[in-house]
Each structure stands twice: as C-alpha cells, then as structure tokens.
Amino acid sequence: MSFDNKPETLRADPFVAALAAGGRGLRFVEAFLREPFKVGALWPSSSALSRAVVASCEFAPDDTVVELGPGTGNFTELLLERLAGRGRMLALEISPTNISVLRKRFSPCEIIEDSAENLARHVAPQSARCVVSGLAWGNMLPALQDRILDAVLASLAPGGQFVAFGYLHAKWLPTSLRFRRRLLREFRQVETTPIVWCNLPPAFVYRCWRD
C-alpha cells in the first residue's frame, strides 16, 4: 500500500486547497460554528488526505463498504470509484444539508440519515469488509466514542478493516489518546500513515484490522 508523500505535496499550501473547496468549504464553516463538537474541522478534507484515506482501504469491488460521517463526499467519490458500480456502499450522515448534497452527487451510494452509533440498524453483523470514518473522534465524549466503536466492531467481517483519520494538533488530547488506546485494544493490528501536511489542519490516517 502506498501513500502520497511526494515533495510537491508536502510543499503545497493547505489554504489553497481550502479555498478550492468553494461552496462545500463554506458549508463546513457554517456547520463548525453551529456545532463545533460534531464538526471536527473548518474545511472539508483535502484531496491529499482523501487519497491517503482511500489508499489505506483494503476491499474488493464486490464487498460492502461503510462510510461514517461523509460530510460532502470527498472520500465517498473515491470509494465509489474503487467499487466500480459493484458491491454495496452506504454512508451514515446526520447533517440534513450534507445529506441533500450527497444524494445529488452519489446516487449509487445508500445515504442514510442516522448517527454512526446506529450502524447495526443498517448492516448485518460481521458483513462490512471496510468501515471508513470521517468523524471527529478527538471531539467526542468517551461514551459516544465507545458506542460508535462498538457498532463498528459488530459490523466488521472477520479480517475486516477500520480506517479513520486524526488531526495532528489534537493527537495528544485526552480523548484522542483514549481513542488510540481503544483501537490498540480491539484490533489485531493498528498502523498510522505519515502526516498529510496538505490538509487544513494537517492529519494522519489510522489503518486497523480485525482478527
């Protein structure tokens, strides 16, 4: 598995990427100001972070893939390209504004208006090959972290994978450290990618595998 660490990517200005997000970026600002503990960033994920996240995912075109908190769909687009019109992809999102955008952009994806903690209502136990998270784990209270992770663990197939990202500035927050400890306890293997500097803010990706 390769990650985008090219020198030109590292030199890129994340503010340029943020401005390029256009209207979707402005919607993130509005949502962040309205609910800062649910929305983890001021801007959508950059193309560099989106590529790093999706490059971290291991699934075949016929598999079931779940996305939690897709926002306006930066990961969704790349994940659907990987599935190539096969398999099943569903995304759980709680923002009505984002849901409207997602349903217009991604008709092949099942867009579900629900909290990630209710994932078990929408997929059979141990049926998802890969669960991809766009959630702000460092912003969550411990009880919510546990409910969502429990739902993820219940949905993953044997040998399935969980992929999430964290922000560099929040890496040492107590909630972020707690999240990492839970990952190390629940998954047989946990890896992190190099830092993706071309993102606002800089981020890295967790790659986790179940037994």
C-alpha positions in Angstrom: 0.0 0.0 0.0 1.4 3.4 -1.0 0.9 6.8 0.4 1.3 10.2 -1.2 4.5 11.7 0.2 5.8 13.4 -2.9 7.8 16.6 -2.2 5.4 18.7 -4.2 2.5 17.5 -2.0 4.4 18.4 1.2 5.1 21.9 -0.2 1.5 22.6 -1.2 -0.3 25.3 0.7 -3.3 23.9 2.6 -5.0 27.2 2.4 -5.0 27.0 -1.4 -6.7 23.6 -1.1 -9.2 25.1 1.4 -10.1 27.9 -0.9 -10.5 25.4 -3.8 -13.2 23.6 -1.8 -15.5 26.6 -2.7 -19.1 26.2 -1.6 -18.6 23.0 0.2 -15.9 24.7 2.4 -18.3 27.5 3.3 -20.9 24.9 4.4 -18.3 23.4 6.7 -17.5 26.8 8.3 -21.2 27.3 8.9 -21.6 23.8 10.4 -18.5 24.2 12.5 -19.7 27.4 14.0 -23.1 26.0 14.7 -21.9 22.6 16.2 -18.2 22.6 16.8 -18.3 19.4 18.8 -19.9 17.4 15.9 -17.9 19.0 13.1 -14.2 18.5 13.5 -12.8 20.9 11.0 -13.4 24.2 9.4 -12.9 22.8 5.9 -13.6 19.6 4.0 -10.7 17.1 3.8 -8.2 17.9 1.1 -7.6 15.8 -2.0 -4.3 14.7 -0.4 -6.0 13.4 2.8 -8.8 11.8 0.8 -6.3 9.9 -1.3 -4.4 8.8 1.7 -7.6 7.6 3.4 -8.9 5.6 0.4 -5.4 4.2 -0.4 -5.4 2.8 3.1 -8.6 0.8 2.5 -8.5 -2.8 1.5 -11.6 -4.1 -0.1 -12.7 -5.8 -3.4 -15.3 -4.4 -5.8 -18.0 -6.9 -4.6 -17.6 -6.0 -0.9 -19.7 -4.0 1.5 -18.1 -0.7 2.4 -19.5 1.7 5.1 -18.6 5.4 5.5 -19.4 7.2 8.7 -19.7 11.0 8.6 -19.1 11.5 4.8 -19.6 15.3 5.0 -19.9 16.5 1.4 -18.4 13.4 -0.1 -14.6 13.8 -0.6 -14.0 10.2 0.5 -17.2 8.9 -1.0 -16.3 9.8 -4.5 -13.0 7.9 -4.4 -14.6 4.9 -2.6 -17.3 4.6 -5.2 -14.6 4.7 -7.9 -12.9 1.7 -6.2 -16.2 -0.2 -6.1 -16.7 0.4 -9.8 -20.5 0.0 -9.6 -20.4 -3.3 -7.8 -20.7 -4.3 -4.1 -22.6 -2.2 -1.7 -21.7 1.2 -0.2 -23.7 3.0 2.4 -22.9 6.2 4.3 -24.4 7.4 7.6 -24.6 11.2 8.0 -26.5 13.4 10.5 -26.5 16.7 8.7 -29.6 17.3 6.5 -27.7 19.8 4.4 -24.9 17.3 3.7 -27.4 14.6 3.0 -29.0 16.7 0.3 -25.6 17.3 -1.3 -24.6 13.6 -1.1 -27.8 12.3 -2.6 -27.5 14.6 -5.5 -23.8 13.7 -6.1 -23.8 10.0 -5.4 -26.9 8.1 -6.4 -25.1 4.7 -6.3 -24.4 5.2 -2.6 -27.1 4.5 0.1 -27.1 7.8 2.0 -28.7 7.2 5.4 -29.7 10.0 7.8 -28.7 8.5 11.1 -26.0 8.6 13.8 -23.0 6.3 13.3 -23.8 4.7 16.7 -26.9 3.1 15.0 -24.8 1.4 12.3 -26.2 -2.0 13.3 -29.7 -1.0 12.2 -28.4 -0.8 8.6 -25.9 -3.6 8.1 -25.9 -7.2 9.1 -23.5 -8.3 11.8 -20.0 -9.0 10.5 -20.9 -8.1 7.0 -18.8 -5.0 6.2 -15.3 -5.5 4.7 -14.3 -1.9 5.4 -15.6 0.9 7.6 -14.2 4.3 6.8 -14.6 7.2 9.3 -14.8 10.9 8.6 -15.8 11.6 12.3 -14.1 13.9 14.7 -13.0 11.3 17.3 -11.0 13.8 19.3 -14.1 15.9 19.8 -16.2 13.1 21.2 -17.2 12.3 24.7 -15.9 8.9 25.8 -19.4 7.3 26.0 -20.1 8.3 22.3 -16.7 7.0 21.2 -17.5 3.7 22.8 -21.0 3.4 21.3 -19.7 4.1 17.8 -16.7 1.9 18.0 -18.9 -0.9 19.4 -21.1 -0.6 16.4 -18.1 -0.6 14.0 -16.7 -3.8 15.7 -20.1 -5.5 15.5 -20.4 -4.7 11.7 -16.9 -5.7 10.6 -16.4 -9.1 8.9 -13.6 -11.3 10.2 -10.4 -9.8 8.9 -12.2 -6.6 8.1 -10.7 -3.1 8.3 -11.4 0.1 10.0 -9.9 3.3 8.6 -10.1 6.7 10.3 -8.0 9.9 10.5 -6.9 12.2 13.2 -5.7 15.8 13.3 -2.1 16.4 14.2 -2.9 19.3 16.6 -5.3 17.1 18.5 -3.1 14.0 18.7 -2.3 14.4 22.4 -5.8 15.4 23.6 -7.1 13.0 26.3 -10.0 12.0 24.0 -7.6 11.3 21.1 -5.3 9.2 23.4 -8.3 7.3 24.7 -9.4 6.6 21.1 -6.0 5.3 20.2 -5.8 3.0 23.3 -9.2 1.6 22.3 -8.0 0.9 18.8 -4.9 -0.9 20.1 -7.1 -3.0 22.4 -9.7 -4.0 19.9 -7.8 -4.6 16.7 -5.0 -7.1 16.0 -3.0 -4.6 14.0 -3.0 -0.8 14.1 -0.9 1.4 11.8 -0.6 5.2 11.2 0.4 6.8 7.9 2.9 9.7 7.5 1.4 13.1 8.2 -0.6 14.6 5.4 0.6 18.2 5.5 -1.6 19.4 2.6 -4.7 19.5 4.7 -6.3 22.0 6.9 -5.4 21.1 9.6 -2.6 18.5 8.9 -3.7 15.0 9.6 -2.7 11.3 9.6 -4.6 8.1 8.9 -5.3 5.1 11.2 -5.3 1.6 9.5 -6.8 -1.1 11.7 -7.5 -4.8 11.1 -9.8 -7.2 13.0 -9.0 -10.8 13.8 
